[in-house]
Amino acid sequence: MPQLREALITELRKGGPRTSEELVKKLLSSGYAARPEDVRKELASLVREGLIIKEPSPQRMKFVFKAKPSEQPTQ
């Protein structure tokens, strides 16, 4: 699901930290047909690959996902 993968990474870069439910709602409002289970599966894959970060949010009492900061080359 390369399209879903790219849509998730793009949304996390633009929108900041979000829960999986927030990501599903955002994708649906953008016209992307995203099933919650597919989104969660792809998020888990992206976390394992180190492309995004999963961390707890005590305020929301849920996990949030955020884009990994892009690494700037050292000069």
PQR file with spaces between the fields and no chain letter, atoms N, CA, C, O and H, PARSE charges and radii, in Angstrom:
ATOM       1  N    MET     1       0.814   -1.184    0.000 -0.4000 1.5000
ATOM       2  CA   MET     1       0.000    0.000    0.000 -0.0000 2.0000
ATOM       3  C    MET     1       0.862    1.254    0.000  0.5500 1.7000
ATOM       4  O    MET     1       0.848    2.023    0.962 -0.5500 1.4000
ATOM       5  N    PRO     2       1.596    1.457   -1.054 -0.5600 1.5000
ATOM       6  CA   PRO     2       2.490    2.614   -1.108  0.2800 2.0000
ATOM       7  C    PRO     2       1.751    3.939   -1.006  0.5500 1.7000
ATOM       8  O    PRO     2       2.277    4.893   -0.434 -0.5500 1.4000
ATOM       9  N    GLN     3       0.535    4.019   -1.553 -0.4000 1.5000
ATOM      10  CA   GLN     3      -0.201    5.279   -1.484 -0.0000 2.0000
ATOM      11  C    GLN     3      -0.569    5.617   -0.041  0.5500 1.7000
ATOM      12  O    GLN     3      -0.441    6.768    0.377 -0.5500 1.4000
ATOM      13  H    GLN     3       0.106    3.244   -2.018  0.4000 1.0000
ATOM      14  N    LEU     4      -1.019    4.635    0.714 -0.4000 1.5000
ATOM      15  CA   LEU     4      -1.367    4.852    2.117 -0.0000 2.0000
ATOM      16  C    LEU     4      -0.137    5.259    2.910  0.5500 1.7000
ATOM      17  O    LEU     4      -0.189    6.170    3.736 -0.5500 1.4000
ATOM      18  H    LEU     4      -1.123    3.700    0.374  0.4000 1.0000
ATOM      19  N    ARG     5       0.957    4.583    2.654 -0.4000 1.5000
ATOM      20  CA   ARG     5       2.225    4.878    3.339 -0.0000 2.0000
ATOM      21  C    ARG     5       2.633    6.339    3.112  0.5500 1.7000
ATOM      22  O    ARG     5       2.966    7.051    4.059 -0.5500 1.4000
ATOM      23  H    ARG     5       0.999    3.843    1.983  0.4000 1.0000
ATOM      24  N    GLU     6       2.604    6.768    1.873 -0.4000 1.5000
ATOM      25  CA   GLU     6       2.987    8.148    1.550 -0.0000 2.0000
ATOM      26  C    GLU     6       2.006    9.154    2.137  0.5500 1.7000
ATOM      27  O    GLU     6       2.409   10.214    2.614 -0.5500 1.4000
ATOM      28  H    GLU     6       2.334    6.189    1.103  0.4000 1.0000
ATOM      29  N    ALA     7       0.714    8.821    2.100 -0.4000 1.5000
ATOM      30  CA   ALA     7      -0.298    9.718    2.657 -0.0000 2.0000
ATOM      31  C    ALA     7      -0.101    9.889    4.160  0.5500 1.7000
ATOM      32  O    ALA     7      -0.245   10.996    4.679 -0.5500 1.4000
ATOM      33  H    ALA     7       0.386    7.959    1.712  0.4000 1.0000
ATOM      34  N    LEU     8       0.228    8.808    4.865 -0.4000 1.5000
ATOM      35  CA   LEU     8       0.450    8.891    6.313 -0.0000 2.0000
ATOM      36  C    LEU     8       1.681    9.730    6.635  0.5500 1.7000
ATOM      37  O    LEU     8       1.633   10.591    7.513 -0.5500 1.4000
ATOM      38  H    LEU     8       0.345    7.909    4.443  0.4000 1.0000
ATOM      39  N    ILE     9       2.772    9.489    5.938 -0.4000 1.5000
ATOM      40  CA   ILE     9       4.001   10.244    6.196 -0.0000 2.0000
ATOM      41  C    ILE     9       3.779   11.724    5.903  0.5500 1.7000
ATOM      42  O    ILE     9       4.197   12.581    6.682 -0.5500 1.4000
ATOM      43  H    ILE     9       2.811    8.790    5.224  0.4000 1.0000
ATOM      44  N    THR    10       3.128   12.027    4.793 -0.4000 1.5000
ATOM      45  CA   THR    10       2.855   13.415    4.430 -0.0000 2.0000
ATOM      46  C    THR    10       1.986   14.089    5.483  0.5500 1.7000
ATOM      47  O    THR    10       2.260   15.220    5.885 -0.5500 1.4000
ATOM      48  H    THR    10       2.788   11.331    4.161  0.4000 1.0000
ATOM      49  N    GLU    11       0.946   13.404    5.928 -0.4000 1.5000
ATOM      50  CA   GLU    11       0.037   13.977    6.921 -0.0000 2.0000
ATOM      51  C    GLU    11       0.741   14.224    8.253  0.5500 1.7000
ATOM      52  O    GLU    11       0.489   15.235    8.908 -0.5500 1.4000
ATOM      53  H    GLU    11       0.724   12.485    5.601  0.4000 1.0000
ATOM      54  N    LEU    12       1.608   13.322    8.652 -0.4000 1.5000
ATOM      55  CA   LEU    12       2.333   13.507    9.916 -0.0000 2.0000
ATOM      56  C    LEU    12       3.339   14.651    9.813  0.5500 1.7000
ATOM      57  O    LEU    12       3.570   15.366   10.788 -0.5500 1.4000
ATOM      58  H    LEU    12       1.814   12.501    8.120  0.4000 1.0000
ATOM      59  N    ARG    13       3.931   14.824    8.648 -0.4000 1.5000
ATOM      60  CA   ARG    13       4.871   15.942    8.470 -0.0000 2.0000
ATOM      61  C    ARG    13       4.140   17.278    8.500  0.5500 1.7000
ATOM      62  O    ARG    13       4.638   18.248    9.069 -0.5500 1.4000
ATOM      63  H    ARG    13       3.744   14.243    7.856  0.4000 1.0000
ATOM      64  N    LYS    14       2.960   17.330    7.889 -0.4000 1.5000
ATOM      65  CA   LYS    14       2.206   18.582    7.818 -0.0000 2.0000
ATOM      66  C    LYS    14       1.444   18.873    9.104  0.5500 1.7000
ATOM      67  O    LYS    14       1.431   20.007    9.581 -0.5500 1.4000
ATOM      68  H    LYS    14       2.554   16.541    7.426  0.4000 1.0000
ATOM      69  N    GLY    15       0.808   17.843    9.665 -0.4000 1.5000
ATOM      70  CA   GLY    15      -0.133   18.055   10.763 -0.0000 2.0000
ATOM      71  C    GLY    15       0.406   17.858   12.159  0.5500 1.7000
ATOM      72  O    GLY    15      -0.286   18.167   13.129 -0.5500 1.4000
ATOM      73  H    GLY    15       0.818   16.922    9.278  0.4000 1.0000
ATOM      74  N    GLY    16       1.609   17.359   12.291 -0.4000 1.5000
ATOM      75  CA   GLY    16       2.157   17.126   13.620 -0.0000 2.0000
ATOM      76  C    GLY    16       1.668   15.824   14.224  0.5500 1.7000
ATOM      77  O    GLY    16       1.041   15.013   13.542 -0.5500 1.4000
ATOM      78  H    GLY    16       2.171   17.108   11.503  0.4000 1.0000
ATOM      79  N    PRO    17       1.955   15.622   15.510 -0.5600 1.5000
ATOM      80  CA   PRO    17       1.599   14.360   16.167  0.2800 2.0000
ATOM      81  C    PRO    17       0.089   14.105   16.150  0.5500 1.7000
ATOM      82  O    PRO    17      -0.712   15.001   16.420 -0.5500 1.4000
ATOM      83  N    ARG    18      -0.275   12.869   15.826 -0.4000 1.5000
ATOM      84  CA   ARG    18      -1.692   12.495   15.766 -0.0000 2.0000
ATOM      85  C    ARG    18      -1.864   11.045   16.212  0.5500 1.7000
ATOM      86  O    ARG    18      -0.947   10.230   16.112 -0.5500 1.4000
ATOM      87  H    ARG    18       0.375   12.142   15.607  0.4000 1.0000
ATOM      88  N    THR    19      -3.069   10.748   16.708 -0.4000 1.5000
ATOM      89  CA   THR    19      -3.414    9.368   17.035 -0.0000 2.0000
ATOM      90  C    THR    19      -3.832    8.659   15.749  0.5500 1.7000
ATOM      91  O    THR    19      -4.055    9.296   14.719 -0.5500 1.4000
ATOM      92  H    THR    19      -3.814   11.410   16.789  0.4000 1.0000
ATOM      93  N    SER    20      -3.933    7.343   15.824 -0.4000 1.5000
ATOM      94  CA   SER    20      -4.349    6.606   14.625 -0.0000 2.0000
ATOM      95  C    SER    20      -5.775    6.987   14.226  0.5500 1.7000
ATOM      96  O    SER    20      -6.086    7.058   13.037 -0.5500 1.4000
ATOM      97  H    SER    20      -3.752    6.826   16.661  0.4000 1.0000
ATOM      98  N    GLU    21      -6.643    7.233   15.211 -0.4000 1.5000
ATOM      99  CA   GLU    21      -8.017    7.628   14.905 -0.0000 2.0000
ATOM     100  C    GLU    21      -8.049    8.982   14.194  0.5500 1.7000
ATOM     101  O    GLU    21      -8.810    9.169   13.245 -0.5500 1.4000
ATOM     102  H    GLU    21      -6.391    7.175   16.177  0.4000 1.0000
ATOM     103  N    GLU    22      -7.230    9.917   14.650 -0.4000 1.5000
ATOM     104  CA   GLU    22      -7.165   11.232   14.005 -0.0000 2.0000
ATOM     105  C    GLU    22      -6.662   11.112   12.571  0.5500 1.7000
ATOM     106  O    GLU    22      -7.143   11.807   11.675 -0.5500 1.4000
ATOM     107  H    GLU    22      -6.612    9.765   15.421  0.4000 1.0000
ATOM     108  N    LEU    23      -5.695   10.228   12.362 -0.4000 1.5000
ATOM     109  CA   LEU    23      -5.172   10.029   11.009 -0.0000 2.0000
ATOM     110  C    LEU    23      -6.237    9.444   10.085  0.5500 1.7000
ATOM     111  O    LEU    23      -6.359    9.860    8.933 -0.5500 1.4000
ATOM     112  H    LEU    23      -5.305    9.664   13.089  0.4000 1.0000
ATOM     113  N    VAL    24      -7.006    8.482   10.586 -0.4000 1.5000
ATOM     114  CA   VAL    24      -8.069    7.890    9.772 -0.0000 2.0000
ATOM     115  C    VAL    24      -9.083    8.961    9.383  0.5500 1.7000
ATOM     116  O    VAL    24      -9.481    9.045    8.222 -0.5500 1.4000
ATOM     117  H    VAL    24      -6.908    8.144   11.522  0.4000 1.0000
ATOM     118  N    LYS    25      -9.506    9.786   10.354 -0.4000 1.5000
ATOM     119  CA   LYS    25     -10.483   10.845   10.060 -0.0000 2.0000
ATOM     120  C    LYS    25      -9.941   11.835    9.036  0.5500 1.7000
ATOM     121  O    LYS    25     -10.660   12.256    8.130 -0.5500 1.4000
ATOM     122  H    LYS    25      -9.183    9.718   11.298  0.4000 1.0000
ATOM     123  N    LYS    26      -8.677   12.204    9.184 -0.4000 1.5000
ATOM     124  CA   LYS    26      -8.073   13.165    8.266 -0.0000 2.0000
ATOM     125  C    LYS    26      -7.997   12.587    6.848  0.5500 1.7000
ATOM     126  O    LYS    26      -8.310   13.273    5.875 -0.5500 1.4000
ATOM     127  H    LYS    26      -8.093   11.862    9.921  0.4000 1.0000
ATOM     128  N    LEU    27      -7.584   11.336    6.743 -0.4000 1.5000
ATOM     129  CA   LEU    27      -7.495   10.703    5.427 -0.0000 2.0000
ATOM     130  C    LEU    27      -8.869   10.585    4.776  0.5500 1.7000
ATOM     131  O    LEU    27      -9.011   10.815    3.575 -0.5500 1.4000
ATOM     132  H    LEU    27      -7.330   10.779    7.533  0.4000 1.0000
ATOM     133  N    LEU    28      -9.881   10.226    5.565 -0.4000 1.5000
ATOM     134  CA   LEU    28     -11.235   10.120    5.023 -0.0000 2.0000
ATOM     135  C    LEU    28     -11.755   11.475    4.565  0.5500 1.7000
ATOM     136  O    LEU    28     -12.413   11.569    3.528 -0.5500 1.4000
ATOM     137  H    LEU    28      -9.766   10.039    6.541  0.4000 1.0000
ATOM     138  N    SER    29     -11.466   12.526    5.330 -0.4000 1.5000
ATOM     139  CA   SER    29     -11.933   13.860    4.932 -0.0000 2.0000
ATOM     140  C    SER    29     -11.189   14.375    3.698  0.5500 1.7000
ATOM     141  O    SER    29     -11.678   15.249    2.983 -0.5500 1.4000
ATOM     142  H    SER    29     -10.932   12.449    6.172  0.4000 1.0000
ATOM     143  N    SER    30     -10.005   13.822    3.463 -0.4000 1.5000
ATOM     144  CA   SER    30      -9.231   14.209    2.276 -0.0000 2.0000
ATOM     145  C    SER    30      -9.623   13.402    1.042  0.5500 1.7000
ATOM     146  O    SER    30      -9.065   13.596   -0.038 -0.5500 1.4000
ATOM     147  H    SER    30      -9.607   13.112    4.044  0.4000 1.0000
ATOM     148  N    GLY    31     -10.588   12.492    1.208 -0.4000 1.5000
ATOM     149  CA   GLY    31     -11.048   11.703    0.077 -0.0000 2.0000
ATOM     150  C    GLY    31     -10.327   10.379   -0.093  0.5500 1.7000
ATOM     151  O    GLY    31     -10.521    9.700   -1.101 -0.5500 1.4000
ATOM     152  H    GLY    31     -11.042   12.334    2.085  0.4000 1.0000
ATOM     153  N    TYR    32      -9.506   10.000    0.863 -0.4000 1.5000
ATOM     154  CA   TYR    32      -8.779    8.738    0.780 -0.0000 2.0000
ATOM     155  C    TYR    32      -9.599    7.657    1.479  0.5500 1.7000
ATOM     156  O    TYR    32      -9.984    7.835    2.635 -0.5500 1.4000
ATOM     157  H    TYR    32      -9.348   10.552    1.682  0.4000 1.0000
ATOM     158  N    ALA    33      -9.868    6.558    0.813 -0.4000 1.5000
ATOM     159  CA   ALA    33     -10.629    5.459    1.398 -0.0000 2.0000
ATOM     160  C    ALA    33      -9.715    4.639    2.301  0.5500 1.7000
ATOM     161  O    ALA    33      -9.058    3.702    1.849 -0.5500 1.4000
ATOM     162  H    ALA    33      -9.556    6.414   -0.126  0.4000 1.0000
ATOM     163  N    ALA    34      -9.681    5.000    3.579 -0.4000 1.5000
ATOM     164  CA   ALA    34      -8.771    4.352    4.522 -0.0000 2.0000
ATOM     165  C    ALA    34      -9.560    3.569    5.562  0.5500 1.7000
ATOM     166  O    ALA    34     -10.406    4.126    6.262 -0.5500 1.4000
ATOM     167  H    ALA    34     -10.216    5.761    3.947  0.4000 1.0000
ATOM     168  N    ARG    35      -9.278    2.275    5.659 -0.4000 1.5000
ATOM     169  CA   ARG    35      -9.883    1.464    6.708 -0.0000 2.0000
ATOM     170  C    ARG    35      -8.999    1.562    7.945  0.5500 1.7000
ATOM     171  O    ARG    35      -7.775    1.529    7.824 -0.5500 1.4000
ATOM     172  H    ARG    35      -8.591    1.822    5.091  0.4000 1.0000
ATOM     173  N    PRO    36      -9.591    1.682    9.134 -0.5600 1.5000
ATOM     174  CA   PRO    36      -8.799    1.820   10.362  0.2800 2.0000
ATOM     175  C    PRO    36      -7.763    0.716   10.559  0.5500 1.7000
ATOM     176  O    PRO    36      -6.648    0.987   11.002 -0.5500 1.4000
ATOM     177  N    GLU    37      -8.121   -0.520   10.234 -0.4000 1.5000
ATOM     178  CA   GLU    37      -7.167   -1.616   10.434 -0.0000 2.0000
ATOM     179  C    GLU    37      -5.980   -1.515    9.479  0.5500 1.7000
ATOM     180  O    GLU    37      -4.858   -1.872    9.840 -0.5500 1.4000
ATOM     181  H    GLU    37      -9.028   -0.741    9.874  0.4000 1.0000
ATOM     182  N    ASP    38      -6.226   -1.030    8.264 -0.4000 1.5000
ATOM     183  CA   ASP    38      -5.125   -0.838    7.307 -0.0000 2.0000
ATOM     184  C    ASP    38      -4.189    0.284    7.766  0.5500 1.7000
ATOM     185  O    ASP    38      -2.969    0.186    7.636 -0.5500 1.4000
ATOM     186  H    ASP    38      -7.137   -0.740    7.971  0.4000 1.0000
ATOM     187  N    VAL    39      -4.783    1.342    8.301 -0.4000 1.5000
ATOM     188  CA   VAL    39      -3.974    2.462    8.795 -0.0000 2.0000
ATOM     189  C    VAL    39      -3.105    2.005    9.964  0.5500 1.7000
ATOM     190  O    VAL    39      -1.914    2.311   10.004 -0.5500 1.4000
ATOM     191  H    VAL    39      -5.774    1.421    8.407  0.4000 1.0000
ATOM     192  N    ARG    40      -3.684    1.282   10.910 -0.4000 1.5000
ATOM     193  CA   ARG    40      -2.906    0.805   12.066 -0.0000 2.0000
ATOM     194  C    ARG    40      -1.786   -0.140   11.639  0.5500 1.7000
ATOM     195  O    ARG    40      -0.678   -0.080   12.172 -0.5500 1.4000
ATOM     196  H    ARG    40      -4.652    1.033   10.878  0.4000 1.0000
ATOM     197  N    LYS    41      -2.080   -1.007   10.681 -0.4000 1.5000
ATOM     198  CA   LYS    41      -1.069   -1.946   10.187 -0.0000 2.0000
ATOM     199  C    LYS    41       0.089   -1.201    9.516  0.5500 1.7000
ATOM     200  O    LYS    41       1.256   -1.534    9.723 -0.5500 1.4000
ATOM     201  H    LYS    41      -2.980   -1.056   10.248  0.4000 1.0000
ATOM     202  N    GLU    42      -0.243   -0.202    8.719 -0.4000 1.5000
ATOM     203  CA   GLU    42       0.793    0.574    8.025 -0.0000 2.0000
ATOM     204  C    GLU    42       1.589    1.425    9.013  0.5500 1.7000
ATOM     205  O    GLU    42       2.800    1.581    8.857 -0.5500 1.4000
ATOM     206  H    GLU    42      -1.191    0.069    8.550  0.4000 1.0000
ATOM     207  N    LEU    43       0.914    1.979   10.034 -0.4000 1.5000
ATOM     208  CA   LEU    43       1.627    2.744   11.061 -0.0000 2.0000
ATOM     209  C    LEU    43       2.638    1.853   11.793  0.5500 1.7000
ATOM     210  O    LEU    43       3.768    2.271   12.045 -0.5500 1.4000
ATOM     211  H    LEU    43      -0.070    1.852   10.160  0.4000 1.0000
ATOM     212  N    ALA    44       2.234    0.640   12.128 -0.4000 1.5000
ATOM     213  CA   ALA    44       3.142   -0.288   12.800 -0.0000 2.0000
ATOM     214  C    ALA    44       4.352   -0.594   11.924  0.5500 1.7000
ATOM     215  O    ALA    44       5.479   -0.666   12.414 -0.5500 1.4000
ATOM     216  H    ALA    44       1.316    0.300   11.923  0.4000 1.0000
ATOM     217  N    SER    45       4.120   -0.771   10.650 -0.4000 1.5000
ATOM     218  CA   SER    45       5.208   -1.040    9.718 -0.0000 2.0000
ATOM     219  C    SER    45       6.177    0.150    9.649  0.5500 1.7000
ATOM     220  O    SER    45       7.394   -0.033    9.654 -0.5500 1.4000
ATOM     221  H    SER    45       3.204   -0.713   10.251  0.4000 1.0000
ATOM     222  N    LEU    46       5.630    1.358    9.585 -0.4000 1.5000
ATOM     223  CA   LEU    46       6.465    2.560    9.507 -0.0000 2.0000
ATOM     224  C    LEU    46       7.284    2.755   10.790  0.5500 1.7000
ATOM     225  O    LEU    46       8.425    3.214   10.740 -0.5500 1.4000
ATOM     226  H    LEU    46       4.642    1.507    9.581  0.4000 1.0000
ATOM     227  N    VAL    47       6.700    2.406   11.925 -0.4000 1.5000
ATOM     228  CA   VAL    47       7.435    2.501   13.199 -0.0000 2.0000
ATOM     229  C    VAL    47       8.586    1.492   13.200  0.5500 1.7000
ATOM     230  O    VAL    47       9.708    1.835   13.573 -0.5500 1.4000
ATOM     231  H    VAL    47       5.773    2.034   11.966  0.4000 1.0000
ATOM     232  N    ARG    48       8.317    0.258   12.789 -0.4000 1.5000
ATOM     233  CA   ARG    48       9.371   -0.769   12.751 -0.0000 2.0000
ATOM     234  C    ARG    48      10.511   -0.376   11.824  0.5500 1.7000
ATOM     235  O    ARG    48      11.673   -0.681   12.094 -0.5500 1.4000
ATOM     236  H    ARG    48       7.405   -0.021   12.486  0.4000 1.0000
ATOM     237  N    GLU    49      10.178    0.301   10.732 -0.4000 1.5000
ATOM     238  CA   GLU    49      11.200    0.726    9.768 -0.0000 2.0000
ATOM     239  C    GLU    49      11.923    2.004   10.204  0.5500 1.7000
ATOM     240  O    GLU    49      12.898    2.410    9.573 -0.5500 1.4000
ATOM     241  H    GLU    49       9.235    0.549   10.512  0.4000 1.0000
ATOM     242  N    GLY    50      11.453    2.633   11.272 -0.4000 1.5000
ATOM     243  CA   GLY    50      12.096    3.837   11.779 -0.0000 2.0000
ATOM     244  C    GLY    50      11.759    5.104   11.020  0.5500 1.7000
ATOM     245  O    GLY    50      12.472    6.100   11.142 -0.5500 1.4000
ATOM     246  H    GLY    50      10.660    2.303   11.785  0.4000 1.0000
ATOM     247  N    LEU    51      10.687    5.091   10.240 -0.4000 1.5000
ATOM     248  CA   LEU    51      10.308    6.271    9.466 -0.0000 2.0000
ATOM     249  C    LEU    51       9.436    7.235   10.263  0.5500 1.7000
ATOM     250  O    LEU    51       9.420    8.435    9.988 -0.5500 1.4000
ATOM     251  H    LEU    51      10.108    4.282   10.141  0.4000 1.0000
ATOM     252  N    ILE    52       8.715    6.712   11.246 -0.4000 1.5000
ATOM     253  CA   ILE    52       7.921    7.549   12.135 -0.0000 2.0000
ATOM     254  C    ILE    52       8.172    7.113   13.573  0.5500 1.7000
ATOM     255  O    ILE    52       8.749    6.055   13.823 -0.5500 1.4000
ATOM     256  H    ILE    52       8.728    5.737   11.469  0.4000 1.0000
ATOM     257  N    ILE    53       7.733    7.940   14.506 -0.4000 1.5000
ATOM     258  CA   ILE    53       7.947    7.677   15.932 -0.0000 2.0000
ATOM     259  C    ILE    53       6.593    7.506   16.603  0.5500 1.7000
ATOM     260  O    ILE    53       5.648    8.241   16.318 -0.5500 1.4000
ATOM     261  H    ILE    53       7.264    8.800   14.303  0.4000 1.0000
ATOM     262  N    LYS    54       6.511    6.523   17.503 -0.4000 1.5000
ATOM     263  CA   LYS    54       5.307    6.297   18.303 -0.0000 2.0000
ATOM     264  C    LYS    54       5.669    6.603   19.744  0.5500 1.7000
ATOM     265  O    LYS    54       6.626    6.048   20.284 -0.5500 1.4000
ATOM     266  H    LYS    54       7.279    5.926   17.735  0.4000 1.0000
ATOM     267  N    GLU    55       4.897    7.491   20.368 -0.4000 1.5000
ATOM     268  CA   GLU    55       5.188    7.813   21.764 -0.0000 2.0000
ATOM     269  C    GLU    55       3.886    8.039   22.522  0.5500 1.7000
ATOM     270  O    GLU    55       2.876    8.426   21.934 -0.5500 1.4000
ATOM     271  H    GLU    55       4.119    7.941   19.929  0.4000 1.0000
ATOM     272  N    PRO    56       3.914    7.795   23.833 -0.5600 1.5000
ATOM     273  CA   PRO    56       2.700    7.993   24.622  0.2800 2.0000
ATOM     274  C    PRO    56       2.396    9.479   24.806  0.5500 1.7000
ATOM     275  O    PRO    56       3.307   10.303   24.890 -0.5500 1.4000
ATOM     276  N    SER    57       1.124    9.805   24.867 -0.4000 1.5000
ATOM     277  CA   SER    57       0.681   11.162   25.145 -0.0000 2.0000
ATOM     278  C    SER    57      -0.172   11.108   26.413  0.5500 1.7000
ATOM     279  O    SER    57      -1.344   10.736   26.351 -0.5500 1.4000
ATOM     280  H    SER    57       0.384    9.135   24.799  0.4000 1.0000
ATOM     281  N    PRO    58       0.405   11.475   27.561 -0.5600 1.5000
ATOM     282  CA   PRO    58      -0.354   11.404   28.821  0.2800 2.0000
ATOM     283  C    PRO    58      -1.627   12.256   28.801  0.5500 1.7000
ATOM     284  O    PRO    58      -2.627   11.882   29.413 -0.5500 1.4000
ATOM     285  N    GLN    59      -1.598   13.395   28.106 -0.4000 1.5000
ATOM     286  CA   GLN    59      -2.774   14.255   28.049 -0.0000 2.0000
ATOM     287  C    GLN    59      -3.943   13.564   27.352  0.5500 1.7000
ATOM     288  O    GLN    59      -5.089   13.665   27.791 -0.5500 1.4000
ATOM     289  H    GLN    59      -0.785   13.699   27.609  0.4000 1.0000
ATOM     290  N    ARG    60      -3.643   12.868   26.272 -0.4000 1.5000
ATOM     291  CA   ARG    60      -4.686   12.184   25.501 -0.0000 2.0000
ATOM     292  C    ARG    60      -4.939   10.771   25.998  0.5500 1.7000
ATOM     293  O    ARG    60      -5.952   10.157   25.666 -0.5500 1.4000
ATOM     294  H    ARG    60      -2.713   12.785   25.915  0.4000 1.0000
ATOM     295  N    MET    61      -4.009   10.260   26.798 -0.4000 1.5000
ATOM     296  CA   MET    61      -4.062    8.877   27.288 -0.0000 2.0000
ATOM     297  C    MET    61      -4.101    7.885   26.128  0.5500 1.7000
ATOM     298  O    MET    61      -4.798    6.872   26.181 -0.5500 1.4000
ATOM     299  H    MET    61      -3.185   10.758   27.068  0.4000 1.0000
ATOM     300  N    LYS    62      -3.331    8.200   25.073 -0.4000 1.5000
ATOM     301  CA   LYS    62      -3.206    7.352   23.888 -0.0000 2.0000
ATOM     302  C    LYS    62      -1.792    7.505   23.352  0.5500 1.7000
ATOM     303  O    LYS    62      -1.024    8.353   23.804 -0.5500 1.4000
ATOM     304  H    LYS    62      -2.764    9.023   25.030  0.4000 1.0000
ATOM     305  N    PHE    63      -1.469    6.666   22.381 -0.4000 1.5000
ATOM     306  CA   PHE    63      -0.202    6.823   21.672 -0.0000 2.0000
ATOM     307  C    PHE    63      -0.415    7.784   20.516  0.5500 1.7000
ATOM     308  O    PHE    63      -1.467    7.784   19.877 -0.5500 1.4000
ATOM     309  H    PHE    63      -2.094    5.977   22.013  0.4000 1.0000
ATOM     310  N    VAL    64       0.600    8.606   20.255 -0.4000 1.5000
ATOM     311  CA   VAL    64       0.571    9.481   19.084 -0.0000 2.0000
ATOM     312  C    VAL    64       1.732    9.105   18.181  0.5500 1.7000
ATOM     313  O    VAL    64       2.754    8.585   18.630 -0.5500 1.4000
ATOM     314  H    VAL    64       1.455    8.606   20.774  0.4000 1.0000
ATOM     315  N    PHE    65       1.552    9.376   16.918 -0.4000 1.5000
ATOM     316  CA   PHE    65       2.574    9.108   15.919 -0.0000 2.0000
ATOM     317  C    PHE    65       3.042   10.443   15.375  0.5500 1.7000
ATOM     318  O    PHE    65       2.245   11.361   15.183 -0.5500 1.4000
ATOM     319  H    PHE    65       0.722    9.799   16.553  0.4000 1.0000
ATOM     320  N    LYS    66       4.342   10.545   15.128 -0.4000 1.5000
ATOM     321  CA   LYS    66       4.861   11.761   14.523 -0.0000 2.0000
ATOM     322  C    LYS    66       5.979   11.416   13.561  0.5500 1.7000
ATOM     323  O    LYS    66       6.631   10.377   13.668 -0.5500 1.4000
ATOM     324  H    LYS    66       4.989    9.799   15.284  0.4000 1.0000
ATOM     325  N    ALA    67       6.177   12.315   12.624 -0.4000 1.5000
ATOM     326  CA   ALA    67       7.214   12.100   11.623 -0.0000 2.0000
ATOM     327  C    ALA    67       8.578   12.215   12.300  0.5500 1.7000
ATOM     328  O    ALA    67       8.793   13.058   13.170 -0.5500 1.4000
ATOM     329  H    ALA    67       5.648   13.159   12.537  0.4000 1.0000
ATOM     330  N    LYS    68       9.464   11.368   11.887 -0.4000 1.5000
ATOM     331  CA   LYS    68      10.826   11.437   12.398 -0.0000 2.0000
ATOM     332  C    LYS    68      11.483   12.680   11.811  0.5500 1.7000
ATOM     333  O    LYS    68      11.364   12.934   10.612 -0.5500 1.4000
ATOM     334  H    LYS    68       9.289   10.682   11.180  0.4000 1.0000
ATOM     335  N    PRO    69      12.178   13.459   12.645 -0.5600 1.5000
ATOM     336  CA   PRO    69      12.828   14.666   12.106  0.2800 2.0000
ATOM     337  C    PRO    69      13.806   14.297   10.992  0.5500 1.7000
ATOM     338  O    PRO    69      14.566   13.335   11.103 -0.5500 1.4000
ATOM     339  N    SER    70      13.770   15.078    9.925 -0.4000 1.5000
ATOM     340  CA   SER    70      14.695   14.801    8.831 -0.0000 2.0000
ATOM     341  C    SER    70      16.100   15.153    9.278  0.5500 1.7000
ATOM     342  O    SER    70      16.329   16.173    9.929 -0.5500 1.4000
ATOM     343  H    SER    70      13.153   15.860    9.835  0.4000 1.0000
ATOM     344  N    GLU    71      17.013   14.310    8.924 -0.4000 1.5000
ATOM     345  CA   GLU    71      18.404   14.495    9.343 -0.0000 2.0000
ATOM     346  C    GLU    71      19.111   15.440    8.372  0.5500 1.7000
ATOM     347  O    GLU    71      19.102   15.229    7.159 -0.5500 1.4000
ATOM     348  H    GLU    71      16.827   13.482    8.395  0.4000 1.0000
ATOM     349  N    GLN    72      19.711   16.468    8.921 -0.4000 1.5000
ATOM     350  CA   GLN    72      20.459   17.418    8.118 -0.0000 2.0000
ATOM     351  C    GLN    72      21.896   16.924    8.005  0.5500 1.7000
ATOM     352  O    GLN    72      22.481   16.525    9.011 -0.5500 1.4000
ATOM     353  H    GLN    72      19.717   16.640    9.906  0.4000 1.0000
ATOM     354  N    PRO    73      22.473   16.938    6.822 -0.5600 1.5000
ATOM     355  CA   PRO    73      23.866   16.508    6.687  0.2800 2.0000
ATOM     356  C    PRO    73      24.799   17.473    7.420  0.5500 1.7000
ATOM     357  O    PRO    73      24.626   18.690    7.362 -0.5500 1.4000
ATOM     358  N    THR    74      25.786   16.906    8.108 -0.4000 1.5000
ATOM     359  CA   THR    74      26.754   17.737    8.816 -0.0000 2.0000
ATOM     360  C    THR    74      27.814   18.231    7.834  0.5500 1.7000
ATOM     361  O    THR    74      28.210   17.528    6.905 -0.5500 1.4000
ATOM     362  H    THR    74      25.926   15.917    8.155  0.4000 1.0000
ATOM     363  N    GLN    75      28.251   19.449    8.072 -0.4000 1.5000
ATOM     364  CA   GLN    75      29.246   20.035    7.161 -0.0000 2.0000
ATOM     365  C    GLN    75      30.587   20.130    7.809  0.5500 1.7000
ATOM     366  O    GLN    75      31.541   20.598    7.189 -0.5500 1.4000
ATOM     367  H    GLN    75      27.929   20.020    8.828  0.4000 1.0000
